[in-house]
Amino acid sequence: MVKIGSYLFGRGNMETTVFEERNYNPRLSKDIDTFVSIMENLNLPYPKMIDKALPANRECGVYDIPEE
């Protein structure tokens, strides 16, 4: 069983599993077209740290993040 940890759940949970997310997450239990539509219509702001987090994630967390 793969456990996923995150502070982004917003439900008080600090970890979940892929099985739980696929079966109980209202967005992930939809077909791909519905999922894309839901996500496009959330009107979320651009994540503040995404430009630093994505390169680090692509390198498995090993990334030299420049000082600001």
N, CA, C and O atoms as CSV, one atom per row, in Angstrom:
chain,resi,resn,atom,element,x,y,z
A,1,MET,N,N,0.848,-1.167,0.000
A,1,MET,CA,C,0.000,0.000,0.000
A,1,MET,C,C,0.898,1.236,0.000
A,1,MET,O,O,1.787,1.367,0.841
A,2,VAL,N,N,0.663,2.123,-0.933
A,2,VAL,CA,C,1.424,3.364,-1.032
A,2,VAL,C,C,0.696,4.441,-0.241
A,2,VAL,O,O,-0.482,4.712,-0.474
A,3,LYS,N,N,1.411,5.047,0.692
A,3,LYS,CA,C,0.826,6.146,1.464
A,3,LYS,C,C,1.359,7.462,0.932
A,3,LYS,O,O,2.530,7.574,0.567
A,4,ILE,N,N,0.488,8.451,0.893
A,4,ILE,CA,C,0.833,9.765,0.380
A,4,ILE,C,C,0.667,10.754,1.517
A,4,ILE,O,O,-0.375,10.784,2.172
A,5,GLY,N,N,1.682,11.559,1.751
A,5,GLY,CA,C,1.595,12.564,2.803
A,5,GLY,C,C,1.554,13.959,2.206
A,5,GLY,O,O,2.216,14.243,1.208
A,6,SER,N,N,0.772,14.818,2.827
A,6,SER,CA,C,0.686,16.185,2.334
A,6,SER,C,C,0.022,17.070,3.366
A,6,SER,O,O,-0.764,16.604,4.190
A,7,TYR,N,N,0.347,18.352,3.312
A,7,TYR,CA,C,-0.328,19.337,4.143
A,7,TYR,C,C,-1.470,19.980,3.374
A,7,TYR,O,O,-2.115,20.895,3.884
A,8,LEU,N,N,-1.729,19.525,2.170
A,8,LEU,CA,C,-2.705,20.158,1.304
A,8,LEU,C,C,-4.093,19.540,1.361
A,8,LEU,O,O,-5.002,20.012,0.678
A,9,PHE,N,N,-4.274,18.510,2.147
A,9,PHE,CA,C,-5.538,17.799,2.132
A,9,PHE,C,C,-6.691,18.644,2.649
A,9,PHE,O,O,-7.802,18.537,2.130
A,10,GLY,N,N,-6.463,19.474,3.647
A,10,GLY,CA,C,-7.510,20.347,4.148
A,10,GLY,C,C,-8.634,19.629,4.872
A,10,GLY,O,O,-9.637,20.247,5.228
A,11,ARG,N,N,-8.478,18.337,5.093
A,11,ARG,CA,C,-9.521,17.573,5.782
A,11,ARG,C,C,-9.022,17.100,7.142
A,11,ARG,O,O,-9.682,16.303,7.808
A,12,GLY,N,N,-7.856,17.594,7.552
A,12,GLY,CA,C,-7.285,17.172,8.818
A,12,GLY,C,C,-6.434,15.923,8.701
A,12,GLY,O,O,-5.787,15.528,9.671
A,13,ASN,N,N,-6.421,15.293,7.534
A,13,ASN,CA,C,-5.612,14.099,7.325
A,13,ASN,C,C,-4.196,14.508,6.930
A,13,ASN,O,O,-4.003,15.448,6.160
A,14,MET,N,N,-3.221,13.798,7.460
A,14,MET,CA,C,-1.843,14.074,7.082
A,14,MET,C,C,-1.316,13.044,6.083
A,14,MET,O,O,-0.240,13.225,5.513
A,15,GLU,N,N,-2.061,11.977,5.874
A,15,GLU,CA,C,-1.676,11.007,4.854
A,15,GLU,C,C,-2.915,10.284,4.342
A,15,GLU,O,O,-3.950,10.226,5.006
A,16,THR,N,N,-2.775,9.747,3.160
A,16,THR,CA,C,-3.844,8.996,2.531
A,16,THR,C,C,-3.184,7.929,1.666
A,16,THR,O,O,-1.959,7.807,1.656
A,17,THR,N,N,-3.979,7.166,0.948
A,17,THR,CA,C,-3.431,6.180,0.021
A,17,THR,C,C,-3.969,6.464,-1.372
A,17,THR,O,O,-4.966,7.169,-1.531
A,18,VAL,N,N,-3.311,5.917,-2.368
A,18,VAL,CA,C,-3.774,6.072,-3.744
A,18,VAL,C,C,-5.177,5.477,-3.868
A,18,VAL,O,O,-6.039,6.058,-4.527
A,19,PHE,N,N,-5.408,4.332,-3.243
A,19,PHE,CA,C,-6.732,3.697,-3.272
A,19,PHE,C,C,-7.800,4.644,-2.727
A,19,PHE,O,O,-8.848,4.829,-3.346
A,20,GLU,N,N,-7.525,5.245,-1.558
A,20,GLU,CA,C,-8.504,6.150,-0.955
A,20,GLU,C,C,-8.786,7.341,-1.854
A,20,GLU,O,O,-9.940,7.736,-2.022
A,21,GLU,N,N,-7.744,7.914,-2.431
A,21,GLU,CA,C,-7.935,9.080,-3.296
A,21,GLU,C,C,-8.735,8.723,-4.546
A,21,GLU,O,O,-9.636,9.464,-4.937
A,22,ARG,N,N,-8.415,7.608,-5.166
A,22,ARG,CA,C,-9.144,7.203,-6.370
A,22,ARG,C,C,-10.604,6.908,-6.089
A,22,ARG,O,O,-11.458,7.126,-6.948
A,23,ASN,N,N,-10.897,6.419,-4.907
A,23,ASN,CA,C,-12.265,6.031,-4.594
A,23,ASN,C,C,-13.085,7.094,-3.877
A,23,ASN,O,O,-14.311,7.109,-3.990
A,24,TYR,N,N,-12.426,7.981,-3.144
A,24,TYR,CA,C,-13.180,8.920,-2.315
A,24,TYR,C,C,-12.965,10.390,-2.662
A,24,TYR,O,O,-13.754,11.236,-2.241
A,25,ASN,N,N,-11.930,10.709,-3.409
A,25,ASN,CA,C,-11.711,12.092,-3.804
A,25,ASN,C,C,-12.686,12.409,-4.929
A,25,ASN,O,O,-12.626,11.783,-5.987
A,26,PRO,N,N,-13.592,13.378,-4.722
A,26,PRO,CA,C,-14.629,13.641,-5.724
A,26,PRO,C,C,-14.067,14.028,-7.092
A,26,PRO,O,O,-14.720,13.800,-8.110
A,27,ARG,N,N,-12.876,14.607,-7.129
A,27,ARG,CA,C,-12.288,14.969,-8.424
A,27,ARG,C,C,-11.677,13.760,-9.122
A,27,ARG,O,O,-11.817,13.601,-10.335
A,28,LEU,N,N,-11.006,12.917,-8.362
A,28,LEU,CA,C,-10.293,11.791,-8.969
A,28,LEU,C,C,-11.192,10.619,-9.314
A,28,LEU,O,O,-10.778,9.711,-10.035
A,29,SER,N,N,-12.408,10.627,-8.812
A,29,SER,CA,C,-13.316,9.520,-9.112
A,29,SER,C,C,-14.129,9.784,-10.384
A,29,SER,O,O,-15.008,8.997,-10.734
A,30,LYS,N,N,-13.835,10.894,-11.076
A,30,LYS,CA,C,-14.530,11.246,-12.324
A,30,LYS,C,C,-13.690,10.818,-13.526
A,30,LYS,O,O,-12.514,10.482,-13.381
A,31,ASP,N,N,-14.298,10.834,-14.709
A,31,ASP,CA,C,-13.530,10.567,-15.923
A,31,ASP,C,C,-12.618,11.768,-16.194
A,31,ASP,O,O,-12.815,12.836,-15.613
A,32,ILE,N,N,-11.637,11.603,-17.059
A,32,ILE,CA,C,-10.614,12.613,-17.296
A,32,ILE,C,C,-11.197,13.943,-17.786
A,32,ILE,O,O,-10.744,15.004,-17.356
A,33,ASP,N,N,-12.181,13.904,-18.667
A,33,ASP,CA,C,-12.763,15.147,-19.191
A,33,ASP,C,C,-13.472,15.938,-18.089
A,33,ASP,O,O,-13.375,17.164,-18.043
A,34,THR,N,N,-14.177,15.243,-17.213
A,34,THR,CA,C,-14.850,15.903,-16.092
A,34,THR,C,C,-13.819,16.474,-15.128
A,34,THR,O,O,-13.974,17.591,-14.634
A,35,PHE,N,N,-12.765,15.704,-14.861
A,35,PHE,CA,C,-11.690,16.175,-13.980
A,35,PHE,C,C,-11.070,17.463,-14.516
A,35,PHE,O,O,-10.896,18.427,-13.771
A,36,VAL,N,N,-10.740,17.480,-15.793
A,36,VAL,CA,C,-10.136,18.671,-16.405
A,36,VAL,C,C,-11.086,19.859,-16.301
A,36,VAL,O,O,-10.658,20.969,-15.985
A,37,SER,N,N,-12.345,19.638,-16.560
A,37,SER,CA,C,-13.335,20.709,-16.469
A,37,SER,C,C,-13.433,21.262,-15.049
A,37,SER,O,O,-13.464,22.477,-14.854
A,38,ILE,N,N,-13.483,20.375,-14.065
A,38,ILE,CA,C,-13.547,20.802,-12.663
A,38,ILE,C,C,-12.323,21.648,-12.321
A,38,ILE,O,O,-12.451,22.727,-11.742
A,39,MET,N,N,-11.141,21.157,-12.678
A,39,MET,CA,C,-9.907,21.858,-12.324
A,39,MET,C,C,-9.796,23.205,-13.027
A,39,MET,O,O,-9.317,24.175,-12.439
A,40,GLU,N,N,-10.232,23.272,-14.268
A,40,GLU,CA,C,-10.170,24.532,-15.009
A,40,GLU,C,C,-11.111,25.583,-14.427
A,40,GLU,O,O,-10.853,26.781,-14.549
A,41,ASN,N,N,-12.179,25.153,-13.807
A,41,ASN,CA,C,-13.183,26.083,-13.287
A,41,ASN,C,C,-13.034,26.403,-11.805
A,41,ASN,O,O,-13.900,27.061,-11.229
A,42,LEU,N,N,-11.959,25.953,-11.183
A,42,LEU,CA,C,-11.733,26.273,-9.775
A,42,LEU,C,C,-11.206,27.696,-9.599
A,42,LEU,O,O,-11.281,28.260,-8.508
A,43,ASN,N,N,-10.677,28.270,-10.671
A,43,ASN,CA,C,-10.134,29.637,-10.631
A,43,ASN,C,C,-9.106,29.820,-9.520
A,43,ASN,O,O,-9.141,30.799,-8.774
A,44,LEU,N,N,-8.196,28.864,-9.427
A,44,LEU,CA,C,-7.154,28.926,-8.401
A,44,LEU,C,C,-6.044,29.886,-8.819
A,44,LEU,O,O,-5.732,29.985,-10.006
A,45,PRO,N,N,-5.442,30.595,-7.864
A,45,PRO,CA,C,-4.314,31.461,-8.197
A,45,PRO,C,C,-3.084,30.615,-8.538
A,45,PRO,O,O,-2.996,29.445,-8.162
A,46,TYR,N,N,-2.148,31.221,-9.247
A,46,TYR,CA,C,-0.894,30.545,-9.575
A,46,TYR,C,C,-0.161,30.261,-8.263
A,46,TYR,O,O,0.041,31.183,-7.473
A,47,PRO,N,N,0.241,29.023,-8.006
A,47,PRO,CA,C,0.912,28.689,-6.742
A,47,PRO,C,C,2.204,29.481,-6.559
A,47,PRO,O,O,3.020,29.565,-7.477
A,48,LYS,N,N,2.389,30.060,-5.377
A,48,LYS,CA,C,3.528,30.932,-5.106
A,48,LYS,C,C,4.879,30.238,-5.251
A,48,LYS,O,O,5.833,30.843,-5.742
A,49,MET,N,N,4.972,28.996,-4.839
A,49,MET,CA,C,6.266,28.301,-4.834
A,49,MET,C,C,6.415,27.285,-5.966
A,49,MET,O,O,7.375,26.515,-5.968
A,50,ILE,N,N,5.505,27.265,-6.914
A,50,ILE,CA,C,5.517,26.227,-7.951
A,50,ILE,C,C,6.786,26.265,-8.802
A,50,ILE,O,O,7.282,25.217,-9.216
A,51,ASP,N,N,7.317,27.461,-9.068
A,51,ASP,CA,C,8.513,27.573,-9.901
A,51,ASP,C,C,9.757,27.023,-9.218
A,51,ASP,O,O,10.743,26.711,-9.885
A,52,LYS,N,N,9.721,26.901,-7.906
A,52,LYS,CA,C,10.824,26.281,-7.168
A,52,LYS,C,C,10.535,24.813,-6.888
A,52,LYS,O,O,11.440,23.979,-6.928
A,53,ALA,N,N,9.284,24.498,-6.608
A,53,ALA,CA,C,8.932,23.135,-6.218
A,53,ALA,C,C,9.007,22.154,-7.387
A,53,ALA,O,O,9.499,21.038,-7.219
A,54,LEU,N,N,8.530,22.550,-8.561
A,54,LEU,CA,C,8.530,21.617,-9.694
A,54,LEU,C,C,9.926,21.179,-10.113
A,54,LEU,O,O,10.145,19.983,-10.304
A,55,PRO,N,N,10.883,22.096,-10.266
A,55,PRO,CA,C,12.226,21.622,-10.624
A,55,PRO,C,C,12.808,20.681,-9.567
A,55,PRO,O,O,13.488,19.713,-9.906
A,56,ALA,N,N,12.546,20.960,-8.294
A,56,ALA,CA,C,13.043,20.084,-7.233
A,56,ALA,C,C,12.389,18.712,-7.320
A,56,ALA,O,O,13.065,17.695,-7.162
A,57,ASN,N,N,11.088,18.669,-7.566
A,57,ASN,CA,C,10.388,17.385,-7.682
A,57,ASN,C,C,10.868,16.592,-8.887
A,57,ASN,O,O,10.943,15.364,-8.834
A,58,ARG,N,N,11.190,17.279,-9.964
A,58,ARG,CA,C,11.683,16.583,-11.160
A,58,ARG,C,C,13.023,15.918,-10.911
A,58,ARG,O,O,13.373,14.940,-11.572
A,59,GLU,N,N,13.774,16.452,-9.956
A,59,GLU,CA,C,15.085,15.896,-9.616
A,59,GLU,C,C,15.029,15.097,-8.319
A,59,GLU,O,O,16.045,14.948,-7.641
A,60,CYS,N,N,13.873,14.592,-7.973
A,60,CYS,CA,C,13.658,13.798,-6.753
A,60,CYS,C,C,14.056,14.562,-5.500
A,60,CYS,O,O,14.586,13.981,-4.552
A,61,GLY,N,N,13.800,15.862,-5.500
A,61,GLY,CA,C,14.092,16.678,-4.322
A,61,GLY,C,C,15.496,17.226,-4.281
A,61,GLY,O,O,15.805,18.049,-3.419
A,62,VAL,N,N,16.374,16.791,-5.201
A,62,VAL,CA,C,17.745,17.279,-5.221
A,62,VAL,C,C,17.819,18.407,-6.247
A,62,VAL,O,O,17.871,18.175,-7.455
A,63,TYR,N,N,17.822,19.608,-5.739
A,63,TYR,CA,C,17.810,20.760,-6.627
A,63,TYR,C,C,18.397,21.932,-5.873
A,63,TYR,O,O,18.041,22.173,-4.719
A,64,ASP,N,N,19.283,22.656,-6.505
A,64,ASP,CA,C,19.901,23.808,-5.885
A,64,ASP,C,C,18.970,25.005,-6.071
A,64,ASP,O,O,18.959,25.638,-7.127
A,65,ILE,N,N,18.204,25.302,-5.048
A,65,ILE,CA,C,17.250,26.407,-5.112
A,65,ILE,C,C,18.010,27.697,-4.849
A,65,ILE,O,O,18.593,27.858,-3.777
A,66,PRO,N,N,18.014,28.620,-5.810
A,66,PRO,CA,C,18.782,29.855,-5.624
A,66,PRO,C,C,18.241,30.719,-4.485
A,66,PRO,O,O,17.037,30.759,-4.232
A,67,GLU,N,N,19.147,31.401,-3.816
A,67,GLU,CA,C,18.767,32.338,-2.761
A,67,GLU,C,C,18.075,33.531,-3.402
A,67,GLU,O,O,18.424,33.926,-4.515
A,68,GLU,N,N,17.112,34.099,-2.724
A,68,GLU,CA,C,16.429,35.287,-3.262
A,68,GLU,C,C,17.049,36.531,-2.706
A,68,GLU,O,O,16.618,37.636,-3.036
